[in-house]
């Protein structure tokens, strides 16, 4: 993530309500995608859902990633 993007996202991730809502969405999305993964019938779909789950999981660590990247750019 670029430093400028991280700085723009700081307001989002430093707000407790925002990050709780984002986490709730990510967890809900992960559960839905796991269900899709369990019932998919092709290898192509399996890879697709695995990638979608991986991206949704990144939302759960977005706060730490943004804060770290924003700090790194200050030096």
OpenMM code with the backbone's topology and positions (N, CA, C; nanometers):
from openmm import Vec3, app, unit

residues = "UNK UNK UNK UNK UNK UNK UNK UNK UNK UNK UNK UNK UNK UNK UNK UNK UNK UNK UNK UNK UNK UNK UNK UNK UNK UNK UNK UNK UNK UNK UNK UNK UNK UNK UNK UNK UNK UNK UNK UNK UNK UNK UNK UNK UNK UNK UNK UNK UNK UNK UNK UNK UNK UNK UNK UNK UNK UNK UNK UNK UNK UNK UNK UNK UNK UNK UNK UNK UNK UNK UNK UNK UNK UNK UNK".split()
positions = [
    Vec3(0.0846, -0.1167, 0.0000),
    Vec3(0.0000, 0.0000, 0.0000),
    Vec3(0.0894, 0.1234, 0.0000),
    Vec3(0.0541, 0.2177, -0.0818),
    Vec3(0.1313, 0.3416, -0.0894),
    Vec3(0.1086, 0.4262, 0.0352),
    Vec3(0.2102, 0.5025, 0.0679),
    Vec3(0.2053, 0.5895, 0.1852),
    Vec3(0.0885, 0.6876, 0.1757),
    Vec3(0.0664, 0.7453, 0.0591),
    Vec3(-0.0411, 0.8439, 0.0441),
    Vec3(-0.1788, 0.7804, 0.0652),
    Vec3(-0.1957, 0.6588, 0.0188),
    Vec3(-0.3227, 0.5885, 0.0386),
    Vec3(-0.3413, 0.5586, 0.1872),
    Vec3(-0.2346, 0.5136, 0.2515),
    Vec3(-0.2422, 0.4839, 0.3949),
    Vec3(-0.2815, 0.6077, 0.4743),
    Vec3(-0.2241, 0.7214, 0.4402),
    Vec3(-0.2570, 0.8453, 0.5116),
    Vec3(-0.4047, 0.8815, 0.4930),
    Vec3(-0.4583, 0.8587, 0.3750),
    Vec3(-0.5991, 0.8886, 0.3488),
    Vec3(-0.6921, 0.7961, 0.4277),
    Vec3(-0.6473, 0.6732, 0.4511),
    Vec3(-0.7304, 0.5751, 0.5204),
    Vec3(-0.7224, 0.5850, 0.6724),
    Vec3(-0.6296, 0.6631, 0.7236),
    Vec3(-0.6134, 0.6740, 0.8685),
    Vec3(-0.7426, 0.7164, 0.9387),
    Vec3(-0.8131, 0.8119, 0.8834),
    Vec3(-0.9374, 0.8587, 0.9452),
    Vec3(-1.0406, 0.7461, 0.9533),
    Vec3(-1.0433, 0.6606, 0.8539),
    Vec3(-1.1369, 0.5485, 0.8535),
    Vec3(-1.1008, 0.4467, 0.9609),
    Vec3(-0.9754, 0.4040, 0.9639),
    Vec3(-0.9370, 0.2940, 1.0531),
    Vec3(-0.9156, 0.3374, 1.1973),
    Vec3(-0.8962, 0.4652, 1.2224),
    Vec3(-0.8771, 0.5114, 1.3593),
    Vec3(-1.0086, 0.5412, 1.4307),
    Vec3(-1.1194, 0.5329, 1.3596),
    Vec3(-1.2508, 0.5509, 1.4184),
    Vec3(-1.3033, 0.4134, 1.4610),
    Vec3(-1.3268, 0.3962, 1.5909),
    Vec3(-1.3655, 0.2661, 1.6451),
    Vec3(-1.4917, 0.2104, 1.5795),
    Vec3(-1.5928, 0.2942, 1.5622),
    Vec3(-1.7167, 0.2475, 1.5003),
    Vec3(-1.6943, 0.2022, 1.3566),
    Vec3(-1.6151, 0.2783, 1.2833),
    Vec3(-1.5891, 0.2421, 1.1433),
    Vec3(-1.5192, 0.1080, 1.1334),
    Vec3(-1.4162, 0.0876, 1.2137),
    Vec3(-1.3391, -0.0362, 1.2026),
    Vec3(-1.4219, -0.1550, 1.2517),
    Vec3(-1.5077, -0.1341, 1.3512),
    Vec3(-1.5960, -0.2423, 1.3967),
    Vec3(-1.6950, -0.2811, 1.2876),
    Vec3(-1.7485, -0.1816, 1.2193),
    Vec3(-1.8426, -0.2102, 1.1101),
    Vec3(-1.7740, -0.2795, 0.9934),
    Vec3(-1.6549, -0.2349, 0.9611),
    Vec3(-1.5786, -0.2970, 0.8536),
    Vec3(-1.5438, -0.4412, 0.8888),
    Vec3(-1.5064, -0.4649, 1.0127),
    Vec3(-1.4743, -0.6011, 1.0577),
    Vec3(-1.5979, -0.6905, 1.0530),
    Vec3(-1.7112, -0.6371, 1.0944),
    Vec3(-1.8353, -0.7151, 1.0895),
    Vec3(-1.8695, -0.7529, 0.9452),
    Vec3(-1.8526, -0.6579, 0.8545),
    Vec3(-1.8772, -0.6863, 0.7132),
    Vec3(-1.7821, -0.7938, 0.6628),
    Vec3(-1.6529, -0.7802, 0.6947),
    Vec3(-1.5524, -0.8763, 0.6475),
    Vec3(-1.5824, -1.0158, 0.7002),
    Vec3(-1.6170, -1.0267, 0.8271),
    Vec3(-1.6484, -1.1581, 0.8856),
    Vec3(-1.7717, -1.2199, 0.8207),
    Vec3(-1.8722, -1.1371, 0.7954),
    Vec3(-1.9926, -1.1855, 0.7287),
    Vec3(-1.9604, -1.2335, 0.5872),
    Vec3(-1.8800, -1.1560, 0.5194),
    Vec3(-1.8406, -1.1918, 0.3822),
    Vec3(-1.7600, -1.3215, 0.3798),
    Vec3(-1.6698, -1.3388, 0.4746),
    Vec3(-1.5890, -1.4606, 0.4824),
    Vec3(-1.6793, -1.5825, 0.5012),
    Vec3(-1.7764, -1.5713, 0.5906),
    Vec3(-1.8677, -1.6834, 0.6133),
    Vec3(-1.9462, -1.7176, 0.4865),
    Vec3(-1.9947, -1.6157, 0.4165),
    Vec3(-2.0670, -1.6395, 0.2918),
    Vec3(-1.9763, -1.7087, 0.1898),
    Vec3(-1.8552, -1.6582, 0.1754),
    Vec3(-1.7623, -1.7136, 0.0767),
    Vec3(-1.7207, -1.8559, 0.1116),
    Vec3(-1.7084, -1.8864, 0.2395),
    Vec3(-1.6776, -2.0242, 0.2803),
    Vec3(-1.7888, -2.1185, 0.2381),
    Vec3(-1.9108, -2.0727, 0.2529),
    Vec3(-2.0233, -2.1542, 0.2073),
    Vec3(-2.0184, -2.1780, 0.0576),
    Vec3(-1.9844, -2.0736, -0.0170),
    Vec3(-1.9717, -2.0876, -0.1621),
    Vec3(-1.8578, -2.1832, -0.1975),
    Vec3(-1.7488, -2.1728, -0.1246),
    Vec3(-1.6329, -2.2593, -0.1483),
    Vec3(-1.6682, -2.4055, -0.1228),
    Vec3(-1.7456, -2.4298, -0.0195),
    Vec3(-1.7844, -2.5673, 0.0146),
    Vec3(-1.8720, -2.6319, -0.0918),
    Vec3(-1.9456, -2.5511, -0.1654),
    Vec3(-2.0389, -2.6078, -0.2631),
    Vec3(-1.9963, -2.5896, -0.4079),
    Vec3(-1.8829, -2.5253, -0.4310),
    Vec3(-1.8420, -2.5034, -0.5704),
    Vec3(-1.8038, -2.6363, -0.6346),
    Vec3(-1.8158, -2.6392, -0.7659),
    Vec3(-1.7965, -2.7655, -0.8369),
    Vec3(-1.6763, -2.7665, -0.9301),
    Vec3(-1.6088, -2.6544, -0.9432),
    Vec3(-1.4936, -2.6531, -1.0334),
    Vec3(-1.3704, -2.5991, -0.9619),
    Vec3(-1.2574, -2.6391, -1.0119),
    Vec3(-1.1313, -2.5932, -0.9555),
    Vec3(-1.1153, -2.4422, -0.9749),
    Vec3(-1.1633, -2.3928, -1.0874),
    Vec3(-1.1567, -2.2492, -1.1148),
    Vec3(-1.2358, -2.1710, -1.0099),
    Vec3(-1.3553, -2.2171, -0.9788),
    Vec3(-1.4369, -2.1516, -0.8769),
    Vec3(-1.3708, -2.1608, -0.7395),
    Vec3(-1.3113, -2.2752, -0.7102),
    Vec3(-1.2439, -2.2943, -0.5828),
    Vec3(-1.1338, -2.1899, -0.5647),
    Vec3(-1.0532, -2.1708, -0.6672),
    Vec3(-0.9465, -2.0709, -0.6599),
    Vec3(-1.0034, -1.9300, -0.6452),
    Vec3(-1.1108, -1.9033, -0.7156),
    Vec3(-1.1752, -1.7726, -0.7068),
    Vec3(-1.2198, -1.7435, -0.5638),
    Vec3(-1.2918, -1.8376, -0.5034),
    Vec3(-1.3417, -1.8162, -0.3674),
    Vec3(-1.2289, -1.8098, -0.2656),
    Vec3(-1.1249, -1.8870, -0.2853),
    Vec3(-1.0102, -1.8787, -0.1954),
    Vec3(-0.9472, -1.7391, -0.2010),
    Vec3(-0.9354, -1.6835, -0.3191),
    Vec3(-0.8818, -1.5486, -0.3343),
    Vec3(-0.9718, -1.4441, -0.2716),
    Vec3(-1.1023, -1.4618, -0.2868),
    Vec3(-1.1977, -1.3694, -0.2266),
    Vec3(-1.1895, -1.3732, -0.0742),
    Vec3(-1.1748, -1.4928, -0.0184),
    Vec3(-1.1614, -1.5068, 0.1271),
    Vec3(-1.0326, -1.4404, 0.1743),
    Vec3(-0.9259, -1.4591, 0.1003),
    Vec3(-0.7982, -1.3977, 0.1366),
    Vec3(-0.8105, -1.2452, 0.1403),
    Vec3(-0.8755, -1.1875, 0.0426),
    Vec3(-0.8936, -1.0423, 0.0393),
    Vec3(-0.9832, -0.9952, 0.1538),
    Vec3(-1.0892, -1.0690, 0.1830),
    Vec3(-1.1776, -1.0311, 0.2935),
    Vec3(-1.1023, -1.0368, 0.4265),
    Vec3(-1.0138, -1.1335, 0.4411),
    Vec3(-0.9334, -1.1434, 0.5633),
    Vec3(-0.8383, -1.0244, 0.5771),
    Vec3(-0.7926, -0.9713, 0.4658),
    Vec3(-0.7061, -0.8523, 0.4715),
    Vec3(-0.7796, -0.7338, 0.5317),
    Vec3(-0.9106, -0.7266, 0.5121),
    Vec3(-0.9881, -0.6183, 0.5726),
    Vec3(-0.9807, -0.6239, 0.7249),
    Vec3(-0.9662, -0.7451, 0.7789),
    Vec3(-0.9582, -0.7598, 0.9239),
    Vec3(-0.8265, -0.7064, 0.9802),
    Vec3(-0.7248, -0.6948, 0.8978),
    Vec3(-0.5949, -0.6423, 0.9430),
    Vec3(-0.5654, -0.5061, 0.8808),
    Vec3(-0.6656, -0.4459, 0.8201),
    Vec3(-0.6459, -0.3181, 0.7515),
    Vec3(-0.5957, -0.2097, 0.8462),
    Vec3(-0.6504, -0.2037, 0.9650),
    Vec3(-0.6113, -0.0986, 1.0602),
    Vec3(-0.4609, -0.1035, 1.0876),
    Vec3(-0.4096, -0.2212, 1.1195),
    Vec3(-0.2680, -0.2356, 1.1497),
    Vec3(-0.1815, -0.2041, 1.0278),
    Vec3(-0.2258, -0.2519, 0.9115),
    Vec3(-0.1500, -0.2268, 0.7883),
    Vec3(-0.1428, -0.0776, 0.7565),
    Vec3(-0.2555, -0.0091, 0.7692),
    Vec3(-0.2599, 0.1345, 0.7397),
    Vec3(-0.1737, 0.2122, 0.8389),
    Vec3(-0.1892, 0.1822, 0.9662),
    Vec3(-0.1126, 0.2544, 1.0665),
    Vec3(0.0380, 0.2337, 1.0480),
    Vec3(0.0776, 0.1107, 1.0219),
    Vec3(0.2198, 0.0820, 1.0016),
    Vec3(0.2735, 0.1539, 0.8800),
    Vec3(0.2018, 0.1470, 0.7705),
    Vec3(0.2485, 0.2106, 0.6470),
    Vec3(0.2507, 0.3632, 0.6596),
    Vec3(0.1536, 0.4194, 0.7263),
    Vec3(0.1489, 0.5649, 0.7452),
    Vec3(0.2665, 0.6096, 0.8305),
    Vec3(0.3024, 0.5318, 0.9324),
    Vec3(0.4178, 0.5656, 1.0168),
    Vec3(0.5491, 0.5531, 0.9413),
    Vec3(0.5612, 0.4509, 0.8590),
    Vec3(0.6849, 0.4298, 0.7827),
    Vec3(0.7153, 0.5481, 0.6917),
    Vec3(0.6129, 0.6075, 0.6400),
    Vec3(0.6313, 0.7196, 0.5482),
    Vec3(0.6721, 0.8488, 0.6175),
    Vec3(0.6593, 0.8540, 0.7489),
    Vec3(0.6924, 0.9771, 0.8219),
    Vec3(0.8414, 0.9974, 0.8393),
    Vec3(0.9204, 0.8951, 0.8156),
    Vec3(1.0645, 0.9059, 0.8399),
    Vec3(1.1362, 0.9706, 0.7261),
] * unit.nanometer
topology = app.Topology()
chain = topology.addChain("A")
for resn in residues:
    res = topology.addResidue(resn, chain)
    for name in ("N", "CA", "C"):
        topology.addAtom(name, app.Element.getBySymbol(name[0]), res)
